[in-house]
Amino acid sequence: MAQEQIRPQSSGGGDDAQPDDGFGQVGASNAARDEDLDSVLDEIDGVLESNAEEFVKGFVQKGGQ
């Protein structure tokens, strides 16, 4: 069950031109990281859909662990 984030759109001034602040590469790396994280979460969702009980049993402590 993937969760979606809703981000409000800002309606700034009439100028649509983005200033070149040098953070373009950071935004690109954040997008790549977000895609990687989404794929990991999708994989976890798939495992939980197929065998959630077995997945949870792997985290249950046994006898003083």
N, C-alpha and C positions, 0 to 999 in steps of 0.2 A: 504494500500500500504506500505508494510514493506521495510525498507531500509537495504541494506547489506553493511557491511564495508569490504573493501579490505585492507588487511595488507600485506606489502611486506615481503618476506622471506629473512632473512639475511643469507649470506653464510660466516659464521665465519671461524675460524681456523679449521684444520683437526680433532680436538678432539671433538667427539660428547658427551662426558661425561659432564653432568651438575654439577657444584659444588653445594654442599649442603650449601646454604647460609641462611637457616632458614626461607625462604619466601614461602615455599611450601603451607602452610596453607592459606596464604594471597591469593595466586593464586587460590586456591580452593574456597575460599569465594567470590572472585571476579567473578569466573565462575558462582557460584550459584546466585549471584546478577544479573549478566548479563542475566541469564535464566529467572529470575523473571521479570526483566525489559522487556525482549522480550515478555513474556506472557501478560504483561499489555499493551504493544504497539499493540500486535495482537488483544487484546480485544477492544481497541480503534478503530483500523482499522475496525473491524467487526461492531461496532456501527455506524461508519461513512458511511460504505457501505450500511447499511440498512436504516438509517434515519439521514442523515447529516444535513438537514435543521432544524429539531427539535433540534439536538445537538447544532447547532450554535445559535439558538434562545434562548437557555438557558443562553448564555453569553452576550446577547445584553442588554445594559443598557436602562432602561425605566424612562423617566421623572425625571432626576436629581439624579438618584441613583449613 
